[in-house]
Amino acid sequence: METRIAELEIKFMEQEATLESLSEQVYLQQQEITHLTRHIEVMKDRLKSMAQSPIASMAEETPPPHY
């Protein structure tokens, strides 16, 4: 009976260590996801600022016909 209890305790400790390891991995992955999400937002902002405006600058505009 004591052998069986000892085996169960060993299995429990192994499972506890595995859960702790998995929890650490999930935490690290969440940090990486947060970092990448921020990076994507920065890239989106840069792309928006690089996009050409549909309105031409004043120098490029042709004068209206009544000039």
KOLSEKE-769004 format. One record per atom (N, C-alpha, C, CB): atom name; x, z, y. Coordinates in Angstrom, 1 decimal, decimal comma. Glycine has a CB too. Layout:
BEGIN
{"CA"; {X; Z; Y}} ...
END
This chain:
BEGIN
{"N"; {0,8; 0,0; -1,2}} {"CA"; {0,0; 0,0; 0,0}} {"C"; {0,9; 0,0; 1,3}} {"CB"; {-0,9; 1,2; 0,0}} {"N"; {1,9; 0,8; 1,2}} {"CA"; {2,8; 0,9; 2,4}} {"C"; {3,5; -0,5; 2,6}} {"CB"; {3,9; 2,0; 2,2}} {"N"; {3,9; -1,2; 1,6}} {"CA"; {4,5; -2,5; 1,7}} {"C"; {3,6; -3,4; 2,4}} {"CB"; {4,9; -3,0; 0,3}} {"N"; {2,3; -3,4; 2,0}} {"CA"; {1,3; -4,3; 2,6}} {"C"; {1,2; -4,0; 4,1}} {"CB"; {0,0; -4,2; 1,9}} {"N"; {1,1; -2,7; 4,5}} {"CA"; {1,0; -2,3; 5,9}} {"C"; {2,2; -2,8; 6,6}} {"CB"; {0,8; -0,8; 6,0}} {"N"; {3,4; -2,6; 6,1}} {"CA"; {4,6; -3,0; 6,7}} {"C"; {4,6; -4,5; 6,9}} {"CB"; {5,9; -2,6; 5,9}} {"N"; {4,2; -5,3; 5,9}} {"CA"; {4,1; -6,7; 6,1}} {"C"; {3,1; -7,1; 7,2}} {"CB"; {3,7; -7,4; 4,8}} {"N"; {2,0; -6,5; 7,3}} {"CA"; {1,0; -6,7; 8,3}} {"C"; {1,6; -6,4; 9,7}} {"CB"; {-0,3; -5,9; 8,1}} {"N"; {2,3; -5,3; 9,8}} {"CA"; {3,0; -4,9; 11,1}} {"C"; {4,0; -6,0; 11,5}} {"CB"; {3,6; -3,5; 11,0}} {"N"; {4,8; -6,5; 10,5}} {"CA"; {5,8; -7,5; 10,8}} {"C"; {5,1; -8,8; 11,3}} {"CB"; {6,6; -7,8; 9,6}} {"N"; {4,0; -9,2; 10,6}} {"CA"; {3,3; -10,4; 11,1}} {"C"; {2,7; -10,2; 12,4}} {"CB"; {2,1; -10,7; 10,0}} {"N"; {2,1; -9,0; 12,7}} {"CA"; {1,6; -8,7; 14,0}} {"C"; {2,6; -8,8; 15,1}} {"CB"; {0,9; -7,3; 14,0}} {"N"; {3,8; -8,3; 14,8}} {"CA"; {4,9; -8,3; 15,8}} {"C"; {5,3; -9,8; 16,1}} {"CB"; {6,1; -7,4; 15,4}} {"N"; {5,4; -10,6; 15,0}} {"CA"; {5,8; -12,0; 15,2}} {"C"; {4,7; -12,7; 16,0}} {"CB"; {5,9; -12,6; 13,8}} {"N"; {3,5; -12,4; 15,7}} {"CA"; {2,4; -13,1; 16,5}} {"C"; {2,4; -12,6; 17,9}} {"CB"; {1,0; -12,8; 15,9}} {"N"; {2,7; -11,4; 18,2}} {"CA"; {2,8; -10,9; 19,5}} {"C"; {3,9; -11,6; 20,3}} {"CB"; {3,0; -9,4; 19,5}} {"N"; {5,1; -11,8; 19,6}} {"CA"; {6,2; -12,5; 20,2}} {"C"; {5,9; -13,9; 20,5}} {"CB"; {7,5; -12,4; 19,3}} {"N"; {5,2; -14,6; 19,6}} {"CA"; {4,8; -16,0; 19,7}} {"C"; {3,8; -16,1; 20,9}} {"CB"; {4,1; -16,5; 18,5}} {"N"; {2,8; -15,2; 21,0}} {"CA"; {1,9; -15,2; 22,2}} {"C"; {2,6; -15,0; 23,5}} {"CB"; {0,8; -14,1; 22,0}} {"N"; {3,6; -14,1; 23,5}} {"CA"; {4,3; -13,9; 24,7}} {"C"; {5,1; -15,2; 25,1}} {"CB"; {5,3; -12,7; 24,6}} {"N"; {5,7; -15,8; 24,1}} {"CA"; {6,5; -17,0; 24,4}} {"C"; {5,5; -18,1; 24,9}} {"CB"; {7,2; -17,5; 23,1}} {"N"; {4,4; -18,3; 24,3}} {"CA"; {3,4; -19,3; 24,7}} {"C"; {2,9; -19,0; 26,1}} {"CB"; {2,3; -19,4; 23,7}} {"N"; {2,7; -17,8; 26,4}} {"CA"; {2,2; -17,4; 27,7}} {"C"; {3,3; -17,7; 28,8}} {"CB"; {1,9; -15,9; 27,8}} {"N"; {4,5; -17,5; 28,5}} {"CA"; {5,6; -17,9; 29,4}} {"C"; {5,6; -19,4; 29,6}} {"CB"; {6,9; -17,4; 28,9}} {"N"; {5,4; -20,1; 28,6}} {"CA"; {5,4; -21,6; 28,7}} {"C"; {4,3; -22,1; 29,5}} {"CB"; {5,4; -22,3; 27,3}} {"N"; {3,1; -21,5; 29,3}} {"CA"; {2,0; -21,9; 30,1}} {"C"; {2,2; -21,6; 31,6}} {"CB"; {0,7; -21,1; 29,7}} {"N"; {2,8; -20,4; 31,9}} {"CA"; {3,1; -20,1; 33,3}} {"C"; {4,1; -21,1; 33,9}} {"CB"; {3,8; -18,7; 33,3}} {"N"; {5,2; -21,4; 33,1}} {"CA"; {6,1; -22,4; 33,7}} {"C"; {5,5; -23,8; 33,9}} {"CB"; {7,3; -22,5; 32,7}} {"N"; {4,6; -24,2; 33,0}} {"CA"; {4,0; -25,5; 33,1}} {"C"; {3,0; -25,5; 34,3}} {"CB"; {3,2; -25,8; 31,9}} {"N"; {2,4; -24,4; 34,6}} {"CA"; {1,5; -24,3; 35,7}} {"C"; {2,3; -24,4; 37,0}} {"CB"; {0,7; -23,0; 35,7}} {"N"; {3,5; -23,7; 37,1}} {"CA"; {4,3; -23,9; 38,2}} {"C"; {4,8; -25,3; 38,4}} {"CB"; {5,6; -23,0; 38,1}} {"N"; {5,1; -26,0; 37,4}} {"CA"; {5,5; -27,4; 37,5}} {"C"; {4,3; -28,3; 37,9}} {"CB"; {6,0; -27,9; 36,1}} {"N"; {3,1; -28,0; 37,4}} {"CA"; {2,0; -28,8; 37,8}} {"C"; {1,7; -28,6; 39,3}} {"CB"; {0,7; -28,3; 37,0}} {"N"; {1,8; -27,3; 39,8}} {"CA"; {1,6; -27,0; 41,2}} {"C"; {2,7; -27,7; 42,1}} {"CB"; {1,7; -25,5; 41,5}} {"N"; {3,9; -27,7; 41,6}} {"CA"; {5,0; -28,4; 42,3}} {"C"; {4,7; -29,9; 42,4}} {"CB"; {6,3; -28,1; 41,7}} {"N"; {4,4; -30,5; 41,3}} {"CA"; {4,1; -32,0; 41,2}} {"C"; {2,9; -32,3; 42,1}} {"CB"; {3,9; -32,4; 39,8}} {"N"; {1,9; -31,5; 42,1}} {"CA"; {0,7; -31,7; 42,9}} {"C"; {1,0; -31,8; 44,4}} {"CB"; {-0,4; -30,7; 42,6}} {"N"; {1,9; -30,8; 44,8}} {"CA"; {2,3; -30,8; 46,2}} {"C"; {3,1; -32,1; 46,5}} {"CB"; {3,2; -29,6; 46,5}} {"N"; {4,0; -32,4; 45,6}} {"CA"; {4,8; -33,6; 45,8}} {"C"; {3,9; -34,9; 45,9}} {"CB"; {5,8; -33,8; 44,6}} {"N"; {2,9; -35,0; 45,1}} {"CA"; {2,0; -36,1; 45,2}} {"C"; {1,3; -36,2; 46,5}} {"CB"; {0,9; -36,1; 44,0}} {"N"; {0,9; -35,0; 47,0}} {"CA"; {0,2; -34,9; 48,3}} {"C"; {1,1; -35,4; 49,4}} {"CB"; {-0,3; -33,5; 48,6}} {"N"; {2,4; -35,0; 49,3}} {"CA"; {3,4; -35,5; 50,3}} {"C"; {3,5; -37,0; 50,3}} {"CB"; {4,7; -34,8; 50,1}} {"N"; {3,6; -37,5; 49,1}} {"CA"; {3,8; -39,0; 48,9}} {"C"; {2,5; -39,7; 49,4}} {"CB"; {4,0; -39,3; 47,4}} {"N"; {1,4; -39,2; 49,1}} {"CA"; {0,1; -39,8; 49,6}} {"C"; {0,1; -39,8; 51,2}} {"CB"; {-1,1; -39,0; 49,1}} {"N"; {0,6; -38,7; 51,8}} {"CA"; {0,6; -38,7; 53,2}} {"C"; {1,6; -39,7; 53,8}} {"CB"; {1,0; -37,3; 53,7}} {"N"; {2,7; -39,9; 53,1}} {"CA"; {3,7; -40,8; 53,5}} {"C"; {3,2; -42,3; 53,4}} {"CB"; {5,0; -40,7; 52,7}} {"N"; {2,5; -42,5; 52,3}} {"CA"; {1,9; -43,9; 52,1}} {"C"; {0,9; -44,2; 53,2}} {"CB"; {1,3; -44,0; 50,7}} {"N"; {0,0; -43,2; 53,5}} {"CA"; {-1,0; -43,4; 54,5}} {"C"; {-0,3; -43,7; 55,9}} {"CB"; {-1,9; -42,1; 54,7}} {"N"; {0,8; -43,0; 56,2}} {"CA"; {1,4; -43,2; 57,5}} {"C"; {2,1; -44,6; 57,5}} {"CB"; {2,4; -42,1; 57,8}} {"N"; {2,5; -45,1; 56,3}} {"CA"; {3,2; -46,4; 56,3}} {"C"; {2,2; -47,6; 56,3}} {"CB"; {4,0; -46,5; 55,0}} {"N"; {0,9; -47,3; 55,9}} {"CA"; {-0,1; -48,4; 55,8}} {"C"; {-0,3; -49,0; 57,2}} {"CB"; {-1,4; -47,9; 55,3}} {"N"; {-0,4; -50,3; 57,2}} {"CA"; {-0,6; -51,0; 58,5}} {"C"; {-2,0; -50,8; 59,0}} {"CB"; {-0,4; -52,6; 58,3}} {"N"; {-2,1; -50,6; 60,3}} {"CA"; {-3,4; -50,4; 60,9}} {"C"; {-4,1; -51,8; 61,1}} {"CB"; {-3,2; -49,7; 62,3}} {"N"; {-5,4; -51,8; 60,9}} {"CA"; {-6,1; -53,1; 61,1}} {"C"; {-6,2; -53,4; 62,6}} {"CB"; {-7,5; -53,0; 60,5}} {"N"; {-5,8; -52,5; 63,5}} {"CA"; {-5,8; -52,8; 64,9}} {"C"; {-4,4; -53,2; 65,3}} {"CB"; {-6,4; -51,6; 65,7}} {"N"; {-4,3; -54,3; 66,0}} {"CA"; {-3,0; -54,8; 66,4}} {"C"; {-2,5; -54,0; 67,6}} {"CB"; {-3,0; -56,3; 66,7}} {"N"; {-1,2; -53,9; 67,9}} {"CA"; {-0,7; -53,3; 69,1}} {"C"; {-1,1; -54,1; 70,3}} {"CB"; {0,8; -53,0; 69,0}} {"N"; {-1,0; -53,5; 71,5}} {"CA"; {-1,4; -54,2; 72,7}} {"C"; {-0,5; -55,4; 72,9}} {"CB"; {-1,3; -53,2; 73,9}} {"N"; {0,8; -55,4; 72,5}} {"CA"; {1,7; -56,5; 72,7}} {"C"; {1,3; -57,7; 71,8}} {"CB"; {3,1; -56,0; 72,4}} {"N"; {0,7; -57,4; 70,7}} {"CA"; {0,3; -58,4; 69,7}} {"C"; {-1,1; -59,0; 70,0}} {"CB"; {0,4; -57,9; 68,3}} {"N"; {-1,9; -58,3; 70,8}} {"CA"; {-3,2; -58,8; 71,1}} {"C"; {-3,2; -60,0; 72,0}} {"CB"; {-4,1; -57,6; 71,7}} {"N"; {-4,0; -61,0; 71,7}} {"CA"; {-4,2; -62,1; 72,6}} {"C"; {-5,2; -61,7; 73,6}} {"CB"; {-4,6; -63,4; 71,8}} {"N"; {-5,0; -62,2; 74,8}} {"CA"; {-5,9; -61,8; 75,9}} {"C"; {-7,3; -62,4; 75,6}} {"CB"; {-5,3; -62,3; 77,3}} {"N"; {-8,3; -61,8; 76,1}} {"CA"; {-9,6; -62,4; 75,9}} {"C"; {-9,8; -63,7; 76,6}} {"CB"; {-10,7; -61,4; 76,4}} {"N"; {-10,7; -64,5; 76,2}} {"CA"; {-10,8; -65,9; 76,8}} {"C"; {-11,1; -65,9; 78,3}} {"CB"; {-11,9; -66,6; 76,1}} {"N"; {-11,7; -64,9; 78,9}} {"CA"; {-12,0; -65,0; 80,3}} {"C"; {-10,8; -64,7; 81,2}} {"CB"; {-13,1; -64,0; 80,6}} {"N"; {-9,6; -64,5; 80,6}} {"CA"; {-8,4; -64,3; 81,4}} {"C"; {-7,8; -65,6; 81,8}} {"CB"; {-7,3; -63,5; 80,7}} 
END
